[in-house]
Amino acid sequence: MQGLRAVAVVLVVVYHVWLGRVSGGVDVFFLLTGFLLTGQLVRAATSESGIRFVPLWGRVITRLFPAALTVLAVTMAVAVVVLPESRWFQTIREIVASALFLENWQLVADSADYFAHHDEAGVTQHFWSLSIQGQFYVLWPLLVAGVVLVARRAGRGVRRSLLVAQALVFAASLAFSVVFTATQQQVAYFHSLTRVWEFALGGLLALVVDAVVLPRRARVVLGWVGILGLVACGLVLSVGSVFPGYVALWPTLCGAAVIAAGTTGSRYGADRWLVTPALRYVGDLSYALYLWHWPVLVFYLVARDRTHVGLAGGVVIIGVSLVLSVLTHHYVEKPVRVSRLDGRTRWGAYRFAVLTLVPVLVAAGCWQTVSLRKAASYDALVDDLDHPGALARTPEFEYWGAEDAAVIPPLITLYGDFAGVEGSRCTVSPRNPELEICSTSPPNPTKHVVVVGDSHMQQLLAALDPIARERDWKITHMLRGACPFSTSSETAIGDQACVRWNADARAEIISRQPDLVFANGTRNARIGLTEATPPGFVAAWRALESAGIPVLAVRDNPRFDYSPAVCAATNGVEAPQCNPPRSQILAPEAPYSSLANIPATVSFLDLSDYYCTESVCPPIIGNVHVYFDDNHVTATYMRSMAPLVKQAIDAVLTL
C-alpha cells in the first residue's frame, strides 16, 4: 500500500512540476482510501463493539489535521509576501475553504462562475482532493453503519448487503459522473458526487479481494500492468480536461490491479519493487509531499514571474518540497500520532482540532480585515484629473493631475472591477433556462438597445451605461461567458450549449425588435495576428438583418498570455514584456474589412486606438489599469471611454 502511495504521489508531483498535466495519481488515493476505510469498517461492524464513531473520526483528525493546517499556516504567511494583492481575496477564501475541508466546493463555485479567476491556480487549489476525502471519512461510516443496521434487522448477511449497497453507490455515482462530465467538465472535476464511485470501487475491492485467487504468474502480470498503466495514464489522456467520468476508470482500475496482485513472492513481481524501504518511506511522506509540492510550485512561478518550470527549477521545487515533507512528517505528524490524542480521552482529538483550526481561521480573518481596509483606503484616491483613463489617448489631451497619482483600480480590488448595469432586472427566457435577460427600465425610453454575446460584450456595458442614462435608452443584455454571438461554436471542442443559447438569444432579440444590437465583431486578438471574424458572426448578423434589426459589431480588445496589471506591478509600467507591439496583435485593418458578404444593416465599432498607442498596447493608460486579468477590460477604464464610445457611435449611426 505504501509503495503504491509512493508511485501515485511521485506521479502527481512530477506531472504537476514538469509536465503541467494531471496524472491520475489522486484517483489512486481515492481508491486506496475507499479500500482501507471500508475494510476497517467491515471489521468493526462484524466485531462485538461495532463501529465506534467518536474514536474513528478522532483518528481521522489526528491523521489529517496536523500536516494540513501546518501547510495552510505557512502558505498564508508566504502568500502575504509573495502573491500580488490582486490574488489576496481569492487566496483567503480558498485557505478558509481548505481548512474546513470544503475547497472542492469553493472550486465548484469558481468553475461554475465564468468570471471567477480560476485561470490562475490558487496556492491551496490541490486541497480539493483532501476536502473530498474528509467528506468521505464523515459520510462513509454512516452509510456502512446504516446498511449494517438494515441488514441485521432484515436478517441478511452484512458483507453481502454491503456489497450490494456499495455496488449501487458505485453505479449511481459513475453514471452521474459520466453525464455531468460531458456537460460541465470543469465543475464535475471538483464535485464530490462525481468522485464517490472511486471510493466505492475501493470499497468493493476490499469486500471481494480475499475471494480473488489467481495464479502467481497472472498476479505478476496484473501488478505490472497496473503500474505501467498508471504511469502512462497522464501521458496518454488529457486528464485535466476529460476527468472524472468513465475515463477515470483507467487509473483506478490500474490501482485496483496492483492491490489485487498482492504479494506475489516472485523476483519479477512489481510488489518486490513496491515494498523496498525507499518506496515505503516515500509512501510515509506521501501525504505531506502532496500538501507541500503545490504551494512551493505556485510560489516559485510567481516569484520568478514564469509560467513553466525548467529542469533545474523543477529539481529545486521537488527538493524543497521533500525537505518540508520530511520535517512535517517527523516533527508534526508523528508526534501527534504518538501522543495518542484520540485515545487519552474521549474528546481529546476534537479539542486538538479546535486548538489548531481556530488560529488558522483567525489569521485568515485578520488578513481579510486588513485587506478590506486597504481596499477601502483606495476609494478616496479616485479623481478625474488624476485618472483620465482613455481620455489620455485623445489628440487634444493635456494632463492636469498630480505627478504621483496612484493607479486605479488598485491591485487588491482589481478582480472585482468588472462591468454591470445598476438597476437591471433579470428574468429567465422560457426558451432556455440558461438564457438570462436583463433590462433597465427608464420611464420613457427613447431607444431600446440590446447587448448580446460573451464577456467582452459585457465589459462594454460600463461605457454604454452612462450614455444610456444621458439619452434615456433602455439597455437589455443577454450574455454568456466564452460564448460570442454566432450561429456556430467558436471553441475548439465545439460548445453545443453555446450554439443553442445563441439561437434562443436571436429569437428573443427578434421578438423584442430593438433599435440596435451590439454584438461581437471579431475575436481572439493575440500576438501573432490571430484576430478573426468567423463566418458564424456574419450569419448571426444576417439573421437579424432579415428581421430589420441593425447591428453595431464591436472589434475585440487585445488578449494576452499574462496579466498586464501584475506584469506592470512586477516589472514596471514601461517594461517591454508588459508593452507588446501593437503591430503583433492588431492588424491595421480589422478582419471584417476584407469580407464581401457583410449585411447592409451592420456597422462597426473599432476602439483599438483607446486600448493601444500607435506602437504598443500598454497595461496602464491615464493612470488607470486597462485590464483586470489577461483579457478583460476594467470597468473603471471602460467608464473613462464613455465619451469616446458615444462619439464613435454617433460617427457611424444616427440614433
QUIKA-V445419 format. One record per residue. N is the residue number from 0. PSI is psi in whole degrees, 0 to 359 (* if undefined). D_FIRST is the distance of its C-alpha to the first C-alpha in whole Angstrom. Layout:
N & PSI & D_FIRST
N & PSI & D_FIRST
This chain:
0 & 315 & 0
1 & 323 & 4
2 & 319 & 5
3 & 320 & 5
4 & 317 & 6
5 & 315 & 9
6 & 316 & 10
7 & 314 & 11
8 & 323 & 12
9 & 318 & 14
10 & 316 & 15
11 & 311 & 17
12 & 311 & 18
13 & 316 & 20
14 & 319 & 21
15 & 312 & 23
16 & 310 & 24
17 & 330 & 26
18 & 345 & 26
19 & 31 & 27
20 & 170 & 24
21 & 137 & 21
22 & 335 & 18
23 & 358 & 17
24 & 325 & 14
25 & 324 & 14
26 & 328 & 14
27 & 321 & 11
28 & 317 & 10
29 & 316 & 13
30 & 313 & 11
31 & 320 & 8
32 & 314 & 11
33 & 321 & 13
34 & 310 & 10
35 & 316 & 9
36 & 319 & 13
37 & 318 & 15
38 & 316 & 13
39 & 316 & 15
40 & 321 & 18
41 & 316 & 19
42 & 320 & 18
43 & 319 & 21
44 & 329 & 23
45 & 2 & 24
46 & 174 & 24
47 & 324 & 28
48 & 336 & 27
49 & 189 & 25
50 & 121 & 24
51 & 104 & 25
52 & 317 & 25
53 & 308 & 26
54 & 329 & 23
55 & 309 & 20
56 & 333 & 22
57 & 319 & 22
58 & 325 & 19
59 & 319 & 18
60 & 312 & 21
61 & 342 & 20
62 & 318 & 17
63 & 321 & 18
64 & 313 & 22
65 & 306 & 22
66 & 317 & 20
67 & 313 & 21
68 & 330 & 25
69 & 313 & 25
70 & 318 & 24
71 & 319 & 27
72 & 314 & 30
73 & 318 & 29
74 & 318 & 29
75 & 317 & 32
76 & 318 & 34
77 & 324 & 34
78 & 323 & 34
79 & 326 & 38
80 & 319 & 39
81 & 318 & 37
82 & 143 & 37
83 & 153 & 41
84 & 333 & 42
85 & 341 & 42
86 & 3 & 38
87 & 307 & 38
88 & 318 & 39
89 & 321 & 36
90 & 319 & 34
91 & 314 & 35
92 & 317 & 34
93 & 327 & 31
94 & 315 & 30
95 & 315 & 31
96 & 321 & 29
97 & 318 & 26
98 & 330 & 27
99 & 8 & 28
100 & 42 & 24
101 & 16 & 27
102 & 325 & 27
103 & 323 & 26
104 & 329 & 29
105 & 317 & 31
106 & 328 & 30
107 & 314 & 31
108 & 318 & 34
109 & 320 & 34
110 & 326 & 33
111 & 340 & 36
112 & 110 & 39
113 & 327 & 40
114 & 359 & 41
115 & 149 & 38
116 & 63 & 37
117 & 359 & 34
118 & 341 & 35
119 & 116 & 34
120 & 128 & 30
121 & 154 & 30
122 & 344 & 28
123 & 20 & 26
124 & 327 & 26
125 & 350 & 22
126 & 355 & 22
127 & 319 & 22
128 & 322 & 19
129 & 324 & 18
130 & 315 & 21
131 & 319 & 20
132 & 317 & 17
133 & 318 & 20
134 & 323 & 22
135 & 319 & 19
136 & 331 & 19
137 & 314 & 22
138 & 327 & 23
139 & 316 & 21
140 & 324 & 21
141 & 320 & 25
142 & 312 & 25
143 & 315 & 23
144 & 320 & 25
145 & 318 & 28
146 & 318 & 27
147 & 317 & 27
148 & 314 & 30
149 & 320 & 32
150 & 316 & 31
151 & 320 & 32
152 & 331 & 35
153 & 357 & 36
154 & 30 & 35
155 & 160 & 32
156 & 136 & 29
157 & 311 & 26
158 & 317 & 23
159 & 320 & 25
160 & 319 & 26
161 & 323 & 23
162 & 315 & 22
163 & 315 & 26
164 & 316 & 25
165 & 328 & 22
166 & 320 & 23
167 & 317 & 26
168 & 316 & 24
169 & 311 & 22
170 & 316 & 25
171 & 315 & 27
172 & 319 & 25
173 & 318 & 25
174 & 315 & 28
175 & 319 & 29
176 & 317 & 27
177 & 313 & 28
178 & 314 & 32
179 & 323 & 31
180 & 324 & 30
181 & 333 & 33
182 & 322 & 35
183 & 71 & 34
184 & 319 & 30
185 & 321 & 31
186 & 317 & 31
187 & 328 & 28
188 & 324 & 25
189 & 358 & 25
190 & 134 & 26
191 & 318 & 24
192 & 337 & 25
193 & 354 & 24
194 & 349 & 21
195 & 324 & 20
196 & 333 & 20
197 & 320 & 17
198 & 318 & 15
199 & 325 & 17
200 & 318 & 16
201 & 321 & 13
202 & 318 & 15
203 & 320 & 17
204 & 320 & 14
205 & 328 & 13
206 & 336 & 17
207 & 351 & 17
208 & 326 & 14
209 & 336 & 16
210 & 351 & 19
211 & 112 & 18
212 & 114 & 19
213 & 152 & 19
214 & 154 & 21
215 & 319 & 19
216 & 320 & 20
217 & 322 & 19
218 & 326 & 16
219 & 312 & 16
220 & 316 & 18
221 & 318 & 16
222 & 315 & 12
223 & 325 & 15
224 & 318 & 16
225 & 314 & 13
226 & 310 & 13
227 & 322 & 16
228 & 322 & 17
229 & 317 & 15
230 & 322 & 16
231 & 343 & 20
232 & 305 & 19
233 & 338 & 21
234 & 323 & 24
235 & 319 & 25
236 & 147 & 25
237 & 79 & 26
238 & 317 & 23
239 & 338 & 25
240 & 353 & 28
241 & 347 & 27
242 & 159 & 24
243 & 289 & 23
244 & 195 & 25
245 & 339 & 24
246 & 332 & 23
247 & 353 & 20
248 & 333 & 19
249 & 297 & 18
250 & 325 & 15
251 & 319 & 14
252 & 328 & 15
253 & 315 & 13
254 & 320 & 10
255 & 325 & 11
256 & 320 & 12
257 & 317 & 9
258 & 316 & 8
259 & 327 & 11
260 & 325 & 12
261 & 207 & 9
262 & 111 & 11
263 & 334 & 14
264 & 4 & 16
265 & 143 & 17
266 & 344 & 18
267 & 359 & 18
268 & 149 & 15
269 & 332 & 12
270 & 331 & 10
271 & 326 & 12
272 & 323 & 12
273 & 335 & 8
274 & 8 & 9
275 & 149 & 12
276 & 323 & 13
277 & 312 & 13
278 & 323 & 10
279 & 324 & 8
280 & 319 & 11
281 & 324 & 11
282 & 321 & 8
283 & 325 & 10
284 & 353 & 13
285 & 319 & 11
286 & 309 & 13
287 & 321 & 16
288 & 319 & 16
289 & 318 & 16
290 & 322 & 19
291 & 325 & 21
292 & 326 & 21
293 & 308 & 23
294 & 325 & 26
295 & 318 & 26
296 & 311 & 27
297 & 316 & 29
298 & 323 & 31
299 & 312 & 32
300 & 319 & 33
301 & 313 & 35
302 & 325 & 37
303 & 0 & 37
304 & 53 & 39
305 & 163 & 36
306 & 346 & 35
307 & 160 & 32
308 & 132 & 31
309 & 182 & 32
310 & 310 & 30
311 & 317 & 31
312 & 321 & 30
313 & 321 & 27
314 & 319 & 26
315 & 313 & 28
316 & 312 & 26
317 & 322 & 23
318 & 314 & 24
319 & 318 & 25
320 & 319 & 22
321 & 317 & 20
322 & 313 & 23
323 & 324 & 23
324 & 318 & 19
325 & 314 & 19
326 & 317 & 22
327 & 318 & 21
328 & 314 & 18
329 & 331 & 20
330 & 357 & 23
331 & 302 & 22
332 & 305 & 19
333 & 316 & 19
334 & 322 & 22
335 & 319 & 22
336 & 317 & 19
337 & 328 & 21
338 & 341 & 24
339 & 50 & 23
340 & 330 & 25
341 & 353 & 24
342 & 339 & 25
343 & 310 & 28
344 & 164 & 30
345 & 323 & 30
346 & 19 & 30
347 & 314 & 29
348 & 328 & 26
349 & 322 & 28
350 & 322 & 31
351 & 320 & 28
352 & 316 & 27
353 & 315 & 31
354 & 333 & 32
355 & 328 & 29
356 & 318 & 30
357 & 314 & 33
358 & 323 & 34
359 & 316 & 32
360 & 321 & 34
361 & 317 & 37
362 & 318 & 37
363 & 321 & 36
364 & 320 & 39
365 & 318 & 41
366 & 319 & 40
367 & 316 & 41
368 & 314 & 44
369 & 319 & 45
370 & 318 & 44
371 & 319 & 47
372 & 321 & 49
373 & 320 & 49
374 & 319 & 49
375 & 328 & 52
376 & 338 & 54
377 & 342 & 54
378 & 325 & 56
379 & 349 & 59
380 & 347 & 59
381 & 120 & 60
382 & 132 & 63
383 & 322 & 65
384 & 323 & 67
385 & 338 & 64
386 & 71 & 61
387 & 340 & 63
388 & 231 & 60
389 & 338 & 61
390 & 337 & 65
391 & 349 & 65
392 & 2 & 64
393 & 148 & 68
394 & 326 & 71
395 & 4 & 73
396 & 138 & 70
397 & 133 & 71
398 & 126 & 69
399 & 9 & 70
400 & 185 & 67
401 & 147 & 66
402 & 329 & 65
403 & 31 & 62
404 & 139 & 61
405 & 148 & 57
406 & 135 & 55
407 & 158 & 54
408 & 151 & 52
409 & 158 & 50
410 & 323 & 46
411 & 335 & 45
412 & 9 & 47
413 & 315 & 47
414 & 344 & 44
415 & 1 & 46
416 & 69 & 49
417 & 154 & 49
418 & 149 & 52
419 & 175 & 53
420 & 114 & 56
421 & 136 & 57
422 & 3 & 59
423 & 143 & 57
424 & 134 & 57
425 & 142 & 54
426 & 162 & 54
427 & 133 & 52
428 & 136 & 53
429 & 344 & 54
430 & 331 & 53
431 & 119 & 49
432 & 345 & 47
433 & 357 & 46
434 & 103 & 49
435 & 130 & 50
436 & 118 & 54
437 & 137 & 55
438 & 147 & 59
439 & 167 & 61
440 & 70 & 65
441 & 151 & 68
442 & 313 & 71
443 & 78 & 73
444 & 136 & 70
445 & 329 & 72
446 & 156 & 70
447 & 119 & 66
448 & 135 & 64
449 & 135 & 60
450 & 122 & 57
451 & 145 & 55
452 & 214 & 52
453 & 196 & 48
454 & 335 & 48
455 & 341 & 50
456 & 327 & 53
457 & 319 & 52
458 & 335 & 52
459 & 339 & 56
460 & 329 & 56
461 & 328 & 57
462 & 326 & 60
463 & 330 & 61
464 & 308 & 61
465 & 328 & 64
466 & 316 & 66
467 & 321 & 66
468 & 320 & 67
469 & 322 & 70
470 & 6 & 71
471 & 43 & 70
472 & 146 & 67
473 & 126 & 65
474 & 126 & 62
475 & 133 & 59
476 & 138 & 56
477 & 108 & 53
478 & 143 & 50
479 & 125 & 46
480 & 137 & 44
481 & 27 & 44
482 & 80 & 46
483 & 158 & 49
484 & 111 & 53
485 & 168 & 53
486 & 356 & 53
487 & 171 & 50
488 & 134 & 46
489 & 10 & 46
490 & 157 & 42
491 & 326 & 41
492 & 348 & 39
493 & 96 & 42
494 & 95 & 41
495 & 333 & 43
496 & 324 & 43
497 & 319 & 45
498 & 315 & 48
499 & 318 & 48
500 & 315 & 49
501 & 321 & 51
502 & 318 & 53
503 & 325 & 53
504 & 319 & 54
505 & 318 & 57
506 & 319 & 58
507 & 319 & 58
508 & 313 & 60
509 & 322 & 63
510 & 334 & 63
511 & 341 & 64
512 & 61 & 66
513 & 166 & 66
514 & 336 & 68
515 & 144 & 65
516 & 125 & 62
517 & 127 & 60
518 & 168 & 57
519 & 134 & 55
520 & 326 & 57
521 & 176 & 54
522 & 159 & 51
523 & 51 & 48
524 & 100 & 50
525 & 172 & 48
526 & 132 & 49
527 & 5 & 50
528 & 56 & 52
529 & 358 & 50
530 & 141 & 52
531 & 157 & 53
532 & 99 & 55
533 & 153 & 53
534 & 329 & 56
535 & 329 & 54
536 & 311 & 55
537 & 319 & 59
538 & 323 & 58
539 & 321 & 58
540 & 320 & 61
541 & 326 & 63
542 & 325 & 62
543 & 329 & 63
544 & 319 & 66
545 & 339 & 67
546 & 5 & 67
547 & 25 & 69
548 & 120 & 67
549 & 152 & 67
550 & 138 & 64
551 & 104 & 63
552 & 130 & 60
553 & 128 & 58
554 & 139 & 57
555 & 152 & 54
556 & 161 & 53
557 & 150 & 51
558 & 151 & 47
559 & 169 & 45
560 & 17 & 42
561 & 169 & 42
562 & 113 & 43
563 & 322 & 47
564 & 314 & 47
565 & 323 & 44
566 & 315 & 45
567 & 321 & 49
568 & 328 & 47
569 & 318 & 45
570 & 350 & 48
571 & 147 & 51
572 & 327 & 53
573 & 1 & 55
574 & 134 & 52
575 & 323 & 52
576 & 346 & 48
577 & 357 & 49
578 & 70 & 52
579 & 149 & 52
580 & 135 & 55
581 & 323 & 56
582 & 342 & 57
583 & 349 & 54
584 & 314 & 53
585 & 123 & 56
586 & 154 & 59
587 & 324 & 62
588 & 136 & 63
589 & 153 & 60
590 & 328 & 59
591 & 344 & 61
592 & 332 & 64
593 & 2 & 64
594 & 140 & 63
595 & 350 & 66
596 & 31 & 65
597 & 130 & 65
598 & 149 & 67
599 & 339 & 70
600 & 4 & 68
601 & 129 & 66
602 & 171 & 66
603 & 145 & 64
604 & 111 & 63
605 & 110 & 62
606 & 19 & 61
607 & 325 & 59
608 & 345 & 62
609 & 349 & 60
610 & 333 & 57
611 & 153 & 58
612 & 188 & 61
613 & 337 & 63
614 & 325 & 60
615 & 168 & 57
616 & 94 & 55
617 & 161 & 54
618 & 337 & 52
619 & 132 & 54
620 & 128 & 58
621 & 38 & 61
622 & 26 & 58
623 & 133 & 56
624 & 128 & 52
625 & 320 & 53
626 & 146 & 49
627 & 348 & 46
628 & 218 & 43
629 & 359 & 43
630 & 353 & 46
631 & 136 & 47
632 & 139 & 51
633 & 151 & 51
634 & 325 & 53
635 & 313 & 55
636 & 321 & 56
637 & 324 & 57
638 & 323 & 59
639 & 343 & 61
640 & 354 & 62
641 & 311 & 63
642 & 326 & 67
643 & 321 & 66
644 & 320 & 64
645 & 316 & 67
646 & 319 & 70
647 & 321 & 67
648 & 314 & 68
649 & 333 & 71
650 & 334 & 72
651 & 344 & 70
652 & 158 & 71
653 & 104 & 74
654 & * & 73
